[in-house]
Amino acid sequence: MLNRRKNKGIRGVIINSGCANAVTGKGGLEDAESMGDAADACFAAPGDGKGGSSIVMSTGVIGQRLPIQKILDGIPAAHKALGSTHDHWLSAASAICTTDTFPKLISRTFTLSSSPKTEYRIAGMTKGAGMIHPNMATLLGMIATDAPIKSSFLPALLTSAVDSSFNSISIDGDTSTNDTVALFANGAAGGHKITSAYSPDYKEFQAVLTEFATDLAKLVVRDGEGATKFVTIRVTESASVEAARKVASTIAKSPLVKTALYGKDANWGRILCATGYALISEPGQPINEVEEVATDRTNVSFIPADGSAELRLLVDGEPEAVDEERAAEILAMEDLEIVVRLGTGTEEANYWTCDFSHEYVTINGDYRT
């Protein structure tokens, strides 16, 4: 549908939670089409001859068919309940939760250089708490703005924003079958339309969108299943952005790192271990030299959330005498930053993750049954 419409004329999104409608064969595809058709029927036909105009999203258990008739019967009532107030947005954000413990919803205003007197708005919601390591995890996100933007620019704007937001989070290292983030721009606020990718407005909106998407993505991590900590992994002094992202991602999804964080154990060797193997080739692949990591220039530190002094754990490849009491104080905080300096360049990357607790195992041990 998106290819057929070339990102133009999208009227709405219809979402169900509790069933992912993934790996459900031909019948599952037909169910998704039926949902889209039912949503389309609630609006006046676009009249452009390009067919349906509703995006379908699903989240939940994989391999089970949707209770499609129940959904189809409920779509007209959902359409009748549409509205533009905060309560309407909150109701929608709450309705799509599965193991989420709170609805995830943000809105803010911004301006653009070409129309400084026009106040634009951007609002968005997301859901997800487990099976999160997106590669655009039952993660869904919807972002809408009233800024006027050429439709062909939306994929590039969203892709850039997602790379440093939703694609830079991890709860458990598992990528879902259904991760979807959509961006809508209806131009309702007026003003000068963004028609050039080289204009100041384009760059300004890209910055607004990226910051907005990052804040939404962070809410997913804060609501990680069973999580007790919100952890920023910052890898700096890297030879390339790609290497920094790979190292940060590897640390973020290491079960040993995450369980140590839950146990308030300053076991920095696990962080260093993940750093070391992050860029090594997999078995069966040609052996590679990892020039992006220099053992005699690598540093690892904890940065406390309260603004107090950095706790250095490894300095230029040499272990520090760690103050265990101070480390325990830092690890008892809800927010923590781990900084790894590779000493091989000037690039950096961030990843956001959480710890692994007993509760995560409890939730996922009987998620379906």
N, C-alpha and C positions, 0 to 999 in steps of 0.2 A: 504494500500500500504506500509506504513512504517513497519507494523508488518510482512507483507510478505517478505519484503526486509531486515528486521532486521537492518535498518539504513544504509545499504550498497547500493552503486550504484545510489544514488539520483542525477539526472542530473540538475534539475532546479526547479524554482518556477514560477507559472503563477498566476497573481493577477488581480482582477478587483475591482474597487471602485465605490461607489454609490448605490450598491445593495448587501446586506449581503448574499443573497441566503440561509437564515435560515427560518425554518418553511415554507418550500415550497414543502413538500411532496416528493413523489417518483420522480416527474418531476425535482425537484431541485437536487436530487442526480444524476439523469441522466445528468443534465446540468454540474455538477461538473466533472463527469466522462468524458464527452465530452471535457471539457476544458483540462483536463489532457491528453487525447488521442491526442488532437490537438497539444499540446506542445511537447509531445513525438515524434510526426511525424516530428518535425523540427530537431531532432537529429538522429544519427545512432542508430539503436536498440541495447540495451545493450548486447543482445545475451546470457544472463544467464538464460533465461526461467522463469524469475520472474515477467514478465509483466511491467506495466508502471513505470516510474521513475521520474515523475514530481509531486511536491506538489502543490495543489490548495488552494489559499486563496481568501476570499471575504470580503468586508467591505461596510457598508452602511445601507440602510433601510431594516428592518426585514419584512418578510411576502410577499415580492414581487418577482416574477420570473425574472430571468436574461434575458436581450435581447441577448439570446444565439447565434443567428446567427451572429449578429454584432460582438460579441466577437470572435467567431470562425474565421470569415473573417479577423479579425485584428491580430490574433496570428502570422501568417507567417511574416507579416510586422514588428511586434515587434521583432521576432527572427532575421530578417535581420538587424535590427538596433542595435543589441547587440554589446557591446564593453567594454573595461576594463578601460577607462579613467575616471577621476573625473566627466567630463560632462555626461558620460553615466550613472554613478551611480546617479548623481543629477537629471537627466531626469527621471529615474525610481522612485526615491524618491518623485519627484514632481507629477508624474502621479497618485500615489496612494492616494494623499491627498483628503480629503472630506471637513470638516470644519476646517482643519488645516490651519494656516496662513503662515506657512513656511515648507519646506521640512526638514526632520530630518535625518541627515547623518553624520557619524563619521568614521574616519580611523586613524590608528596609527601603529607603528612598535614595535617589542619587540624581545628579545632573550631568549633562554633557556639554562640551565647550560650545558647540554650534547653537544650542538652545538653552542658554544659562538661566532663563526665567521659567523653564519648564521643569517641573518636578516629576521624575519618573519613578516607577515602583517596580520592585522585583520581589517575588514571593516563591517559596518552594517548600516541599515536604519530602521526606524520605522515610524509609522503613528498613529495618534490618538489625539483627543482634547476634546472629550466628551464621555459619557457613559464609564467612566474610573474608575474602581475599580477592576483590574484584579484578577483572581483566576486561573491561569494556571495549551477592552472592546471595541467596534470596534477598538481594538488595534492590530496591526500587527507588527512583528519585524523579520528581517532577518539578521543574522550575518554569515560572511564567513571568514575563515582563510586558509592560505597556509601551516600551520604547520601540520606535519604528526602525526595523532592521531588514535589509534585503534577505529574503529567505535562503538564498544559496550560501550565505555566510554562516548560517546557524550551525551546520555540522563542524566547521573548522573552529568556531568559537567554543562550542561545547567540548570538542575533543581536547583542545588545549587546556580548558578548565578542568576537565576530568582527570587528565594525566597527573596533575599535581594535587588532586583532591580525592575523589573516589577511588582512583587507581593507586593511591598512596596510603591506604589503610589496610589493616589486617587484624582480625579477631582470632581466627583459628587456622589460617593458611589454606582453607578450602574455598575454591572458586565455585560459585553456584551455577546452575544451568540457566538462570533467569535474570541475571543482573541487567538492568535497564535504567538509563537516565535520559529524560527527554527535556528539551528546551522549547518553550513556546514564546513567540513575540507577536502581539496583535497590533502594535502601533497606535493603540487607542489614545495615548497621551498627546499625540501629535508632535510637532517640531520637525526638524530636519531629519530625513531618513538617512540611515547609514548605508551608503551605496559604494563606498570605497574601503578596501581592506588596509589602505595606507593612510586613512584619515585619522585625525586626533580622536574623533568620536569612537572609532573602532577600537583603538588602543585603550581608551578609557573604559569602554564597556567590557572589554576583555578582562581588565583588571578588576572591575566590579564583579563580574561573573565568577572569576577564579576565586576571589576572596569569599564570595557567597557560597560557592560549591564546597570550598574547604571547610567552612563553618558547618555546613550541613553534614558533610562526611564525618567530621569530628563527633557529632552527636551520635552517629552510629557506633563509634568506638566507645564512647562514654556509656553506652547502653549494652556493651558486649555481654553475652550470656555469662552470668556469674562473675563478671569483672569487678574488681575492687580498686583498680588503678587505671589511670589514663596516662599513657607513656608516649613521649615524643622521642623518636630515634633520629638523630641528626648526624649525618656523615659528611665531614668536611675535608678540605685539602686533598681532594680526589683528582686523579688524572682525567676523569671524564664524568659527566653527569650519569651516564649509563652504569658505570662502575659504582658510583655512590648509591644509586637507586638499588642496585642488586645487593650490595652489602646491607643497606638499611632494611630492605625487604627480608633478607635472610635472617637478620637479627630479630625482626618483628614477628616472624612466624616460627621461631625456635621454641619448641615445648620446654626445653631445659632452661632457657632464659626466662620464659614466662612463668614457669613454676617457681623459680628462684625469686622473682619479683613478688609473687604471691606470698612466699614464705619469708619475705623481708631479709633475704640472704644476699649479701654483696658478693656473689660468686661471679666476679667479672671475667673469670677464665672462660665461662660459657659465652659471654659476649665476644671475647677475642677469638674463641674457636669458630663461632659463626662467621666472624669477619674473615677468618683465614680460609674457610672452605667455600665461601660464597661464590668465588670466581673460578674455582677449580673445575676442570672439565669432568663430565659424568663418565662412569665406567663404560668402556666400549668406544668412547670418543678419543681423538688424538690428545695426547698429554700436552697441556699448555703451560706456558710460563706466566705467572701472575705478577706482572710488573706494576700493577696498580696498587699493590700492597707492599710496603717496605717495613719489615719487622723492626728495624732499628729506628724508625720514625713514627711508629704507630702510638697513638695516645688514646686512652679511654677514661672518661670522667662521668660522674653524676652531677647534674645541675639541679639544685633544690628549687622547688616551686616558690618558696618564700623569699627568694632573692638573696639568700645567704651564700657564703663562699662555695665555689666549685670544689667537689671532692675528687681529687686526682687518684686514679686507681693504677694506671699504667702511663709512664712518661718515657717517650722515645724507646719503647720496647723493654723498659726496665720496670718491674713491679714496685709500687710504693708500699710503705708500711701503712696499711689501711686502719684508720680509727674505726673499729667495728661499732662502737657506740654511736658515733656520728653517722655512720652508714645506715644503721638501724633507724635512726631518727628520720633520715631522708626517705628511706624506703617505706616508712610508716605514712608518708604523705600520700594523698589521693592522686596528685599530679607529680610527674617526674620526667626529667629529660636526660637521655643518655647521649653523650657526644663521643663520636669516634673520629679522630683526626688521622687520616691515612698518610699524610706527609709526602704525597707524590704529585700534588697539583693544586689547583685553585677552585675546582668545581665542588658542588655540594648537593645534597638531596635530603628531604625529610620524609619520614614515615610515621604514622600514628598507629598505636596498638594498645593492647591491654594485657593484663596478667591472665593466667589459667588458675582457676580455683576448683575446689571440690564441687561447687555448685554447677560449673560448666559440664562436668561429667554426669551429674544427676540429671540435668536438663536434657542432654543429648543421648543419655543411655536409654531413655524410654520416650523419645520425642514422638514417635509414631504410635506406639502401643499404649 
